[in-house]
Amino acid sequence: MSGRVRSGALTGLLVSVLALSACSSGDSGSGSNNGNPGSAPVSSEAGAAVTVSIEPADAANVSPTTPIVVKASGGTISAVTVTNTTKGTKVNGTLSADKTTWTSTDVLGYGAKYSIDAHAADPAGKTVDQQSTVSTLSPSKQANANLIPAPSSVASTGVGVGQPIVFQFSYPVKNKADVEKQLSVKSSPAQEGSWYWVDDKNVHYRPKSYWKPGTTLTVSAKIYGVDFGNGVYGASDRTETYHVHDSWIAKADGNTEQMQIFHNGQMVKTMPISMGKDATPTHQGPHVISFKAQNYTMDSCTYGVCQGDPKWYRSDEHWAERMSNDGEFVHENPNSVGSQGNSNVSHGCINLNAANAEWFFNNFGLGDVVEVANSGGPQLPVWDLYGDWAMSWDQWQKGSALS
């Protein structure tokens, strides 16, 4: 996770050594004191033509992303020092080419007070010293932007063409539009995409169509200093990279009881299957693999169907890959081999024989797609982990807070 710098090294800003370019961003903080920038004590030589202004000046509850700007009129800036009065650390800044504007480049910290000491001189050498203070806001809570899938979990394998990008915030978001403006997914090659708020804490991003194999995704949340609402502010910025591997799409058909496997658009294998029986039909529509384990205990109580319920089950399975959060997996089931290819007998999973299950497990991973048709079940809902592709593009776009 990458956060913005909040305090900088010592800067005296002598004119002779400043040649950096300005780089600052953030929301506007509180205004200047009574409309008079830099109204704190001034020390000035008699007859000095230069004046100095500071923004924000003598201000409280300022956003930490608001830059401190010092300007000289009728002369040039000779030095600016901005100090965190609690930590004693200095804030870095840059001077404009004409030496009339100094802008802080370090983003400030939450709940901190900063003293500003500015010095300027007119063409005759007469000087002015200007001081001011700025205090930043103190959030009641700070929200982190957790990414799903965790970038570290797919760093070596990449993700499949169906993988949505999910930001899960640690606190609910009231100001969704303000937060969404600070989120981005840049795809190379470029592909159209949009955000969808599944609930107050989870926002998903998917392209109009499946990702192109070989795509690189740069995902960012520039949320530090952003007001989430209800006293919650973004804790830190984050930027991560994902890579999309080859296209693997399985098409499971309840009419034929077969599953066709497509690699980069070419059918490479067909497998007999058994899907969910009438009482527990498999959801229809595109599913996305989210988890895999060679050995896995399946317990319906994990989604609310517990012992005592006639639909309860608990069994140890092999070559298991999760495709929804309500217990649907692709996995080996030796007990249903006689039904595979002719009837649906499972609790909603797609059953395979041992050889096919192992082959599927070795080729399919996170983000790969299983499209289910003619199962007799309802459409996979958007909130069921990755039901993202069950929605039309027009419906999906309406889930953006900016639509």
Phi, psi and chi 1 to 4 in degrees:
 res  aa     phi    psi   chi1   chi2   chi3   chi4
   1 MET       -  136.1 -179.7 -178.6  -62.6      -
   2 SER  -115.5  123.2   60.0      -      -      -
   3 GLY  -108.1  162.2      -      -      -      -
   4 ARG   -75.9  152.2  -64.9 -179.5 -174.8  169.0
   5 VAL   -67.5  138.8  178.5      -      -      -
   6 ARG  -113.6  -14.4  -59.0 -171.3 -173.4  169.7
   7 SER  -151.4  151.5   61.9      -      -      -
   8 GLY  -121.0  178.8      -      -      -      -
   9 ALA   -76.5  168.4      -      -      -      -
  10 LEU   -57.3  132.8  175.7   64.0      -      -
  11 THR  -134.3  118.9  174.1      -      -      -
  12 GLY   -91.3  -20.4      -      -      -      -
  13 LEU    53.5   49.9  -85.7 -175.5      -      -
  14 LEU   -69.2  136.0  -63.3  176.7      -      -
  15 VAL   -56.5  -35.5  173.3      -      -      -
  16 SER   -67.8  -17.3   61.6      -      -      -
  17 VAL  -114.5    2.3  -61.3      -      -      -
  18 LEU   -98.1  119.4  -72.4  179.3      -      -
  19 ALA  -144.6   20.7      -      -      -      -
  20 LEU   -85.8  159.2  -60.1  176.2      -      -
  21 SER   -93.8  150.0   59.7      -      -      -
  22 ALA   -71.6  143.8      -      -      -      -
  23 CYS  -149.5   96.0  177.5      -      -      -
  24 SER  -143.3  155.3   60.7      -      -      -
  25 SER  -156.1  166.6   62.9      -      -      -
  26 GLY   140.9  167.2      -      -      -      -
  27 ASP   -76.7  156.7  -57.6  -34.1      -      -
  28 SER   -68.2  139.3  -63.5      -      -      -
  29 GLY   -93.3 -158.8      -      -      -      -
  30 SER   -67.7  156.7  -58.1      -      -      -
  31 GLY   -76.2  178.9      -      -      -      -
  32 SER   -75.5  167.7   60.7      -      -      -
  33 ASN   -71.1  108.7 -173.9   46.2      -      -
  34 ASN    54.9   32.0  -62.4  -38.0      -      -
  35 GLY    72.3   10.0      -      -      -      -
  36 ASN  -117.4   90.6 -178.4   15.4      -      -
  37 PRO   -56.3  138.4  -21.7   33.1      -      -
  38 GLY    64.6   43.4      -      -      -      -
  39 SER   -87.0    8.0   59.3      -      -      -
  40 ALA   -71.9  175.4      -      -      -      -
  41 PRO   -51.3  139.2  -27.3   35.1      -      -
  42 VAL  -122.8  135.0  175.9      -      -      -
  43 SER  -112.9  119.8  174.1      -      -      -
  44 SER  -137.2  137.5  175.7      -      -      -
  45 GLU   -70.3  145.8  -70.7 -169.6   51.1      -
  46 ALA   -57.1  129.8      -      -      -      -
  47 GLY    80.2    8.2      -      -      -      -
  48 ALA   -65.0  133.4      -      -      -      -
  49 ALA   -88.1  -15.3      -      -      -      -
  50 VAL   -85.9  141.3   62.9      -      -      -
  51 THR  -123.9  154.1   58.5      -      -      -
  52 VAL  -125.9  135.1  173.9      -      -      -
  53 SER  -122.5  149.2   64.8      -      -      -
  54 ILE  -129.0  130.3  -60.2  172.1      -      -
  55 GLU  -130.9  134.9  -78.7  -73.0  -12.6      -
  56 PRO   -70.6  151.1   26.0  -32.1      -      -
  57 ALA  -119.1  135.0      -      -      -      -
  58 ASP    45.8   47.4  -65.1  -28.6      -      -
  59 ALA  -113.5  150.1      -      -      -      -
  60 ALA  -120.6  160.1      -      -      -      -
  61 ASN    56.3   37.8  -67.2  -41.6      -      -
  62 VAL   -79.6  142.5  172.7      -      -      -
  63 SER   -62.9  136.4  167.8      -      -      -
  64 PRO   -68.0  -11.8   24.5  -34.1      -      -
  65 THR   -91.1   -3.2   59.3      -      -      -
  66 THR   -75.9  121.4  -59.9      -      -      -
  67 PRO   -72.5  149.1   26.3  -33.8      -      -
  68 ILE   -88.0  126.7  -64.8  171.3      -      -
  69 VAL  -123.0  126.1  179.7      -      -      -
  70 VAL  -113.7  130.6  179.0      -      -      -
  71 LYS  -127.2  143.1  -67.5 -175.5  177.4 -178.7
  72 ALA  -113.8  135.4      -      -      -      -
  73 SER  -121.3  130.3  176.8      -      -      -
  74 GLY    81.9   15.1      -      -      -      -
  75 GLY   180.0 -161.7      -      -      -      -
  76 THR  -130.9  156.4   57.3      -      -      -
  77 ILE   -81.0  134.0  -65.4  171.3      -      -
  78 SER  -103.5  -29.7   54.3      -      -      -
  79 ALA  -166.5  145.7      -      -      -      -
  80 VAL  -137.0  132.6  176.0      -      -      -
  81 THR  -126.6  123.5  -57.7      -      -      -
  82 VAL  -117.1  124.7  177.8      -      -      -
  83 THR  -126.1  132.8  -54.4      -      -      -
  84 ASN   -73.4  112.5 -178.1  -44.8      -      -
  85 THR   -70.5  -19.9   59.3      -      -      -
  86 THR   -84.0  -47.0  -59.2      -      -      -
  87 LYS   -90.2  -19.5  -63.8 -178.2  177.6 -179.8
  88 GLY    76.5    9.8      -      -      -      -
  89 THR   -86.0  155.1   53.6      -      -      -
  90 LYS  -100.7  152.8  -52.4  -61.2 -178.9 -177.5
  91 VAL  -104.0  127.2  175.5      -      -      -
  92 ASN   -74.0  155.4  -73.2  -48.9      -      -
  93 GLY  -159.1  172.5      -      -      -      -
  94 THR  -128.3  153.1   58.6      -      -      -
  95 LEU  -107.7  137.7 -167.5   63.8      -      -
  96 SER   -67.0  161.7   61.6      -      -      -
  97 ALA   -59.1  -33.4      -      -      -      -
  98 ASP   -88.0    3.4   63.5    2.4      -      -
  99 LYS    63.8   26.5  -56.5  174.6 -175.0  176.5
 100 THR  -107.9   -9.9   61.4      -      -      -
 101 THR  -137.0  127.4  -56.8      -      -      -
 102 TRP  -113.5  133.2 -178.3   93.0      -      -
 103 THR  -129.5  130.9  -54.3      -      -      -
 104 SER   -66.4  142.5   61.6      -      -      -
 105 THR  -111.5  -17.1   52.6      -      -      -
 106 ASP   -84.6  134.4  -68.6  -21.0      -      -
 107 VAL   -75.8  137.6  178.3      -      -      -
 108 LEU   -75.2  166.2  -51.7 -179.1      -      -
 109 GLY   -91.1  162.0      -      -      -      -
 110 TYR   -71.9  146.4  -76.9  126.2      -      -
 111 GLY    57.2   40.1      -      -      -      -
 112 ALA  -123.7  156.5      -      -      -      -
 113 LYS  -116.9  137.1 -175.9  175.9 -178.9  179.2
 114 TYR  -126.7  134.3  -64.5   86.3      -      -
 115 SER   -99.4  142.8   62.8      -      -      -
 116 ILE  -122.7  126.8  -55.6  151.7      -      -
 117 ASP  -127.4  110.8 -173.9   14.2      -      -
 118 ALA  -117.1  144.7      -      -      -      -
 119 HIS  -132.7  136.3  -53.1  -87.6      -      -
 120 ALA  -144.1  162.5      -      -      -      -
 121 ALA  -140.2  147.7      -      -      -      -
 122 ASP   -89.5  175.2   66.7   12.6      -      -
 123 PRO   -59.4  -22.1  -27.5   36.5      -      -
 124 ALA   -86.5   -2.8      -      -      -      -
 125 GLY    92.2    0.8      -      -      -      -
 126 LYS   -76.9  139.8  -65.7 -178.7  178.1 -179.9
 127 THR  -112.5  159.0   61.8      -      -      -
 128 VAL  -135.3  135.2  169.2      -      -      -
 129 ASP  -114.5  133.9  -58.8  -30.1      -      -
 130 GLN  -130.6  135.7 -178.2   78.2   52.8      -
 131 GLN  -125.2  153.6  -70.9   80.1   38.5      -
 132 SER  -161.2  174.6 -172.4      -      -      -
 133 THR  -136.9  153.5   58.9      -      -      -
 134 VAL  -137.7  135.0  167.6      -      -      -
 135 SER  -119.0  135.0  -64.1      -      -      -
 136 THR   -95.2  159.7   54.8      -      -      -
 137 LEU   -68.8  156.6   59.4   87.4      -      -
 138 SER  -118.3  106.4  -63.1      -      -      -
 139 PRO   -67.1  149.1  -15.4   28.6      -      -
 140 SER   -75.2  -30.0   60.4      -      -      -
 141 LYS  -146.6  153.2  -62.7  175.3 -178.4  175.9
 142 GLN  -121.6  128.3  -64.3 -176.7   39.9      -
 143 ALA   -98.8  132.6      -      -      -      -
 144 ASN   -93.2  153.0  -69.5  -58.9      -      -
 145 ALA  -104.4   95.6      -      -      -      -
 146 ASN   -84.3  139.3  -58.6  -50.0      -      -
 147 LEU  -105.2  138.7  -93.9  172.1      -      -
 148 ILE  -127.8  127.1  -57.6  172.8      -      -
 149 PRO   -71.9  156.4   27.9  -34.6      -      -
 150 ALA   -60.6  126.4      -      -      -      -
 151 PRO   -53.2  -36.0  -27.2   36.0      -      -
 152 SER   -66.2  -27.9   59.5      -      -      -
 153 SER   -75.0  -18.0   69.5      -      -      -
 154 VAL  -124.1   14.0  -66.8      -      -      -
 155 ALA   -60.7  -38.0      -      -      -      -
 156 SER   -91.4  -25.4   60.2      -      -      -
 157 THR  -100.8  -24.8   61.3      -      -      -
 158 GLY    75.8 -177.5      -      -      -      -
 159 VAL  -121.7  161.3  -64.0      -      -      -
 160 GLY   -80.4  173.0      -      -      -      -
 161 VAL   -69.3  -15.0  -62.6      -      -      -
 162 GLY   -98.4    5.0      -      -      -      -
 163 GLN   -71.5  114.4 -179.2   64.1   61.8      -
 164 PRO   -74.8  154.0  -13.4   29.1      -      -
 165 ILE   -99.3  127.1  -59.5  -60.0      -      -
 166 VAL  -122.2  126.2  178.7      -      -      -
 167 PHE  -100.0  124.1  -86.7  116.7      -      -
 168 GLN  -114.8  112.6 -175.4  178.6   77.3      -
 169 PHE   -87.4  147.8  -61.0  105.1      -      -
 170 SER   -76.8  -11.8   51.7      -      -      -
 171 TYR  -136.6  153.5  -69.1   99.9      -      -
 172 PRO   -60.1  148.9  -23.6   33.7      -      -
 173 VAL  -106.9  117.9  179.5      -      -      -
 174 LYS   -87.7  -45.3  179.4 -179.1  178.5 -178.3
 175 ASN   -90.3   70.5  -58.9  -28.1      -      -
 176 LYS   -62.3  -40.9  -68.9 -176.2  175.5   65.2
 177 ALA   -63.1  -42.9      -      -      -      -
 178 ASP   -62.9  -38.5  -68.3  -19.8      -      -
 179 VAL   -73.0  -44.6  171.3      -      -      -
 180 GLU   -60.5  -32.3 -172.4  177.8  -34.3      -
 181 LYS   -60.9  -22.6  -71.8  175.4 -176.4  176.8
 182 GLN   -97.6    4.8  -55.3  -55.4  -41.8      -
 183 LEU  -104.1  143.4  -51.8  178.7      -      -
 184 SER  -150.9  148.1   67.5      -      -      -
 185 VAL  -130.1  113.6  176.3      -      -      -
 186 LYS  -104.3  121.4  -64.6 -179.1  179.8  178.8
 187 SER  -107.1  140.8   55.8      -      -      -
 188 SER  -131.5  111.1  178.7      -      -      -
 189 PRO   -68.6  157.6   26.6  -35.9      -      -
 190 ALA   -65.3  135.6      -      -      -      -
 191 GLN  -141.2  140.1  -69.1  149.3   76.6      -
 192 GLU   -67.6  136.7 -176.6 -179.4    2.9      -
 193 GLY  -153.1  171.7      -      -      -      -
 194 SER  -157.3  158.3 -177.4      -      -      -
 195 TRP   -90.9  154.5  -65.2   99.2      -      -
 196 TYR  -143.0  124.3 -175.6   99.1      -      -
 197 TRP   -85.9  107.6  -71.8   86.6      -      -
 198 VAL   -72.3  -37.2  175.8      -      -      -
 199 ASP  -158.8 -166.3   54.7   36.5      -      -
 200 ASP   -73.1  -12.1  -72.5  -14.3      -      -
 201 LYS  -117.6  -15.0  -64.1  175.9   70.8  174.0
 202 ASN  -122.3  124.3  -67.4  -87.0      -      -
 203 VAL  -126.2  130.2   60.5      -      -      -
 204 HIS  -108.6  149.1  -68.7 -149.5      -      -
 205 TYR  -125.9  130.8 -174.1   96.7      -      -
 206 ARG  -142.1  154.2   52.1  153.3  -87.4 -150.1
 207 PRO   -78.7  172.6   28.4  -32.5      -      -
 208 LYS   -62.5  -42.1 -175.8  176.2 -178.0  179.5
 209 SER  -123.5  172.0  -56.6      -      -      -
 210 TYR   -52.1  149.8  -65.3  145.8      -      -
 211 TRP   -57.8  148.8  -62.5  112.2      -      -
 212 LYS   -76.5  135.8  -64.1  177.0 -178.3  178.2
 213 PRO   -55.4  140.0  -24.3   34.5      -      -
 214 GLY    88.1    1.2      -      -      -      -
 215 THR   -69.1  141.9  -64.9      -      -      -
 216 THR  -106.7  130.5  -63.4      -      -      -
 217 LEU  -114.9  123.4  -56.2  172.8      -      -
 218 THR  -106.6  114.6  -57.1      -      -      -
 219 VAL  -111.4  128.8 -177.8      -      -      -
 220 SER  -134.0  145.4  -64.7      -      -      -
 221 ALA  -130.4  102.3      -      -      -      -
 222 LYS   -93.4   70.4  -56.6  -66.7 -173.7 -178.1
 223 ILE  -105.2   -4.8   59.6  167.4      -      -
 224 TYR   -61.5  128.3  178.8   69.6      -      -
 225 GLY    84.6   -3.6      -      -      -      -
 226 VAL   -84.5  134.7  176.3      -      -      -
 227 ASP   -81.9  110.5 -176.8    0.3      -      -
 228 PHE   -80.7  -14.9  -79.2   44.1      -      -
 229 GLY    98.3  156.2      -      -      -      -
 230 ASN    58.9   33.5  -63.4  -37.1      -      -
 231 GLY    80.5    5.6      -      -      -      -
 232 VAL   -98.4  134.9  179.3      -      -      -
 233 TYR  -128.7  157.0  -76.9   77.0      -      -
 234 GLY   -64.3  136.2      -      -      -      -
 235 ALA   -79.8  -41.8      -      -      -      -
 236 SER  -165.6  159.6   61.8      -      -      -
 237 ASP   -78.7  160.6  -67.1  -11.9      -      -
 238 ARG  -150.8  136.5 -176.4  171.8 -169.4 -179.7
 239 THR  -136.9  129.8  -61.8      -      -      -
 240 GLU  -137.3  163.6  -57.7  -75.8   -3.8      -
 241 THR  -125.9  136.3  -59.2      -      -      -
 242 TYR  -121.3  152.9  -66.4   89.8      -      -
 243 HIS  -123.4  136.4  -62.2  -75.7      -      -
 244 VAL   -95.5  125.0 -179.9      -      -      -
 245 HIS   -88.1 -166.9   58.2 -129.6      -      -
 246 ASP   -54.0  157.2  -75.4    1.1      -      -
 247 SER   -82.3  122.7  171.3      -      -      -
 248 TRP  -125.0  114.5  -74.3   98.0      -      -
 249 ILE  -130.9  126.1  -62.5  174.5      -      -
 250 ALA  -105.1  136.9      -      -      -      -
 251 LYS  -118.9  105.7  -61.8 -176.4 -177.4 -132.1
 252 ALA   -98.1  125.1      -      -      -      -
 253 ASP  -117.4  120.8 -168.9  -30.9      -      -
 254 GLY   -72.9  -18.5      -      -      -      -
 255 ASN   -76.8  -43.1  -74.3  -18.1      -      -
 256 THR   -91.9  -14.7   63.7      -      -      -
 257 GLU    57.1   36.5  -54.6  -62.8  -15.9      -
 258 GLN  -127.8  153.9  -59.6  -71.5  -40.4      -
 259 MET  -125.3  119.1 -174.8  163.3   68.6      -
 260 GLN   -93.5  138.4  -63.2  175.8  -33.8      -
 261 ILE  -110.4  126.7  -51.3  -63.6      -      -
 262 PHE  -116.6  127.1  -67.7   82.3      -      -
 263 HIS  -113.7  115.9  178.8 -140.5      -      -
 264 ASN    50.4   40.9  -69.2  -28.4      -      -
 265 GLY    88.9   -8.7      -      -      -      -
 266 GLN  -105.8  131.6  -60.3  -64.0  -46.2      -
 267 MET   -72.4  126.5 -169.7  174.0   73.8      -
 268 VAL  -118.3  -11.8  -64.5      -      -      -
 269 LYS  -165.3  150.2 -163.0  171.7 -177.5   64.5
 270 THR  -128.7  136.1  -60.4      -      -      -
 271 MET  -128.7  137.5  -55.9  174.3  176.8      -
 272 PRO   -71.8  141.8   25.1  -32.6      -      -
 273 ILE  -135.8  164.4   61.0  172.7      -      -
 274 SER  -132.4  124.7 -179.7      -      -      -
 275 MET  -103.2 -165.1  -68.8 -163.2  -71.8      -
 276 GLY   -66.1  137.6      -      -      -      -
 277 LYS   -70.0  175.0   56.4 -169.5  175.0 -176.0
 278 ASP   -57.5  -36.3  -69.7  -15.5      -      -
 279 ALA   -74.5  -25.3      -      -      -      -
 280 THR  -136.9   65.6   54.1      -      -      -
 281 PRO   -70.1  150.4   28.3  -35.8      -      -
 282 THR   -71.3  138.0  -52.7      -      -      -
 283 HIS   -60.6  147.2  -78.0  104.8      -      -
 284 GLN   -90.5  160.5  -61.5 -148.8   71.5      -
 285 GLY   100.4  179.0      -      -      -      -
 286 PRO   -70.4  131.6  -18.6   32.0      -      -
 287 HIS  -114.1  154.9  -63.2   59.1      -      -
 288 VAL  -124.0  130.5  177.1      -      -      -
 289 ILE   -66.8  129.9  -59.8  -62.4      -      -
 290 SER  -120.9  -11.5   62.8      -      -      -
 291 PHE  -163.7  148.1  165.9   83.6      -      -
 292 LYS  -146.4  146.2   59.4 -170.9  -64.1 -175.3
 293 ALA  -153.3  135.9      -      -      -      -
 294 GLN   -64.5  -36.1 -175.8  173.1  -20.4      -
 295 ASN  -129.0  129.5  -59.2  -66.8      -      -
 296 TYR  -151.1  134.5 -172.8   73.0      -      -
 297 THR   -90.8  119.2  -61.0      -      -      -
 298 MET   -97.6  123.8  -64.3 -174.5 -177.2      -
 299 ASP  -133.5  115.8 -172.2  -17.9      -      -
 300 SER   -64.4  -15.8   62.7      -      -      -
 301 CYS   -66.4  -19.0 -161.8      -      -      -
 302 THR   -65.7  -21.1   59.2      -      -      -
 303 TYR  -121.1   26.8   58.9   90.0      -      -
 304 GLY    99.9   -2.9      -      -      -      -
 305 VAL  -103.5   97.5 -180.0      -      -      -
 306 CYS  -107.9  173.7  -61.7      -      -      -
 307 GLN   -54.6  135.4 -167.5  168.0    7.6      -
 308 GLY   107.3  -28.6      -      -      -      -
 309 ASP   -81.5  134.8 -170.7  -52.9      -      -
 310 PRO   -62.1  -17.4   18.0  -30.8      -      -
 311 LYS   -93.4    1.4  -65.1 -179.0 -179.9  179.3
 312 TRP   -68.8  143.6  172.9   76.6      -      -
 313 TYR  -150.4  156.5   63.0   85.6      -      -
 314 ARG  -151.5  121.6  178.7 -177.9  172.4   87.4
 315 SER  -153.0  152.6   59.3      -      -      -
 316 ASP   -93.4  122.4  -65.0  -34.0      -      -
 317 GLU  -120.7  165.4  -54.2  -66.0   -9.1      -
 318 HIS  -123.6  154.0  -54.0  -65.9      -      -
 319 TRP    53.2   52.9  -47.1  114.9      -      -
 320 ALA   -97.0  133.7      -      -      -      -
 321 GLU  -132.4  119.7  -58.3 -155.7   39.3      -
 322 ARG   -74.6  136.0 -179.2 -173.0  -67.0  -82.8
 323 MET  -125.7   -1.2   60.4 -178.9 -164.9      -
 324 SER  -160.1  167.8   78.6      -      -      -
 325 ASN   -87.5   -5.3 -105.0   -0.1      -      -
 326 ASP  -101.4   28.5   65.1  -12.4      -      -
 327 GLY    99.0    8.9      -      -      -      -
 328 GLU   -86.5  123.5  -66.4  175.6  -28.4      -
 329 PHE  -132.0  160.2  -75.2   75.2      -      -
 330 VAL  -100.6  124.8  178.8      -      -      -
 331 HIS  -161.7  166.9   67.2   92.0      -      -
 332 GLU   -73.0  139.5  174.8 -162.8    1.1      -
 333 ASN  -144.5   98.0 -170.6  -16.4      -      -
 334 PRO   -64.3  -23.4   21.4  -32.3      -      -
 335 ASN   -73.4  -18.6  -64.0  -36.8      -      -
 336 SER  -109.8   11.1   69.4      -      -      -
 337 VAL   -56.9  -39.1  169.3      -      -      -
 338 GLY   -65.4  -22.9      -      -      -      -
 339 SER   -94.1  -18.2  -60.5      -      -      -
 340 GLN   -65.2  125.0  -68.1  169.2   20.4      -
 341 GLY    97.9   -6.9      -      -      -      -
 342 ASN  -140.8  -21.9   57.9   71.7      -      -
 343 SER  -157.4  157.1   58.2      -      -      -
 344 ASN   -99.3  121.1  -66.1  -35.3      -      -
 345 VAL  -132.8    2.3  -61.4      -      -      -
 346 SER   -86.2  178.2   82.4      -      -      -
 347 HIS   -87.5   12.4  -70.8   91.9      -      -
 348 GLY   128.7  -13.0      -      -      -      -
 349 CYS   -78.3  167.6  -64.6      -      -      -
 350 ILE  -101.1  111.1  -63.6  176.8      -      -
 351 ASN   -88.8  140.1  -70.1  173.0      -      -
 352 LEU  -131.5  161.7  -60.1  170.0      -      -
 353 ASN   -76.7  173.7   64.5   31.8      -      -
 354 ALA   -60.8  -46.1      -      -      -      -
 355 ALA   -65.5  -44.9      -      -      -      -
 356 ASN   -68.6  -37.2  -75.2  -26.1      -      -
 357 ALA   -64.3  -41.2      -      -      -      -
 358 GLU   -67.0  -40.4 -176.9  175.7   -1.8      -
 359 TRP   -62.0  -46.1 -173.5   95.0      -      -
 360 PHE   -60.7  -44.8 -172.7   91.0      -      -
 361 PHE   -60.8  -38.5 -174.3   90.0      -      -
 362 ASN   -75.8  -16.8  -71.0  -25.5      -      -
 363 ASN  -111.8  -24.7  -73.3  -80.9      -      -
 364 PHE  -105.4  140.8  -85.2   66.7      -      -
 365 GLY  -144.4 -164.0      -      -      -      -
 366 LEU   -59.9  130.1  -88.2   62.3      -      -
 367 GLY    91.7  -10.3      -      -      -      -
 368 ASP   -75.7  161.9  -67.2  -33.8      -      -
 369 VAL  -115.3  139.7  179.8      -      -      -
 370 VAL  -123.5  111.8  179.7      -      -      -
 371 GLU   -96.5  121.4  -63.8  177.6  -11.0      -
 372 VAL  -106.1  128.6  176.4      -      -      -
 373 ALA  -131.1  150.3      -      -      -      -
 374 ASN    57.6   38.6  -56.1  -47.1      -      -
 375 SER   -89.7  -15.8   66.3      -      -      -
 376 GLY    82.9   -1.2      -      -      -      -
 377 GLY   -95.2  172.1      -      -      -      -
 378 PRO   -75.3  167.7   29.6  -34.8      -      -
 379 GLN   -66.1  141.3 -166.8   79.0   15.3      -
 380 LEU   -62.2  121.9 -177.5   67.4      -      -
 381 PRO   -72.7  152.5   22.4  -29.0      -      -
 382 VAL   -61.6  -30.0   67.2      -      -      -
 383 TRP   -81.6   -8.4   47.1  -99.2      -      -
 384 ASP   -83.0   73.1 -167.8  -11.7      -      -
 385 LEU    66.3  -81.7 -171.6   62.3      -      -
 386 TYR  -127.8   55.2  -65.8  141.2      -      -
 387 GLY   -81.2   18.5      -      -      -      -
 388 ASP   -57.2  -39.1  -55.2   46.2      -      -
 389 TRP   -81.0   -6.7  -62.6  102.4      -      -
 390 ALA   -74.3  -15.9      -      -      -      -
 391 MET   -94.4  145.6  -57.1 -175.0   75.5      -
 392 SER   -67.1  161.2   70.6      -      -      -
 393 TRP   -61.6  -39.1 -178.5 -122.1      -      -
 394 ASP   -63.7  -42.8  -73.3  -18.2      -      -
 395 GLN   -64.4  -41.6  -71.4  175.6  -48.1      -
 396 TRP   -61.0  -45.8 -178.7  -97.2      -      -
 397 GLN   -62.2  -29.1  -70.2  177.5  -63.0      -
 398 LYS   -70.5  -14.4  -69.0  176.3 -177.2  176.9
 399 GLY   -81.6   -3.7      -      -      -      -
 400 SER   -78.3  141.5  165.4      -      -      -
 401 ALA   -71.8  -10.2      -      -      -      -
 402 LEU  -103.9    4.6  -56.9  176.7      -      -
 403 SER   -78.8      -   62.3      -      -      -
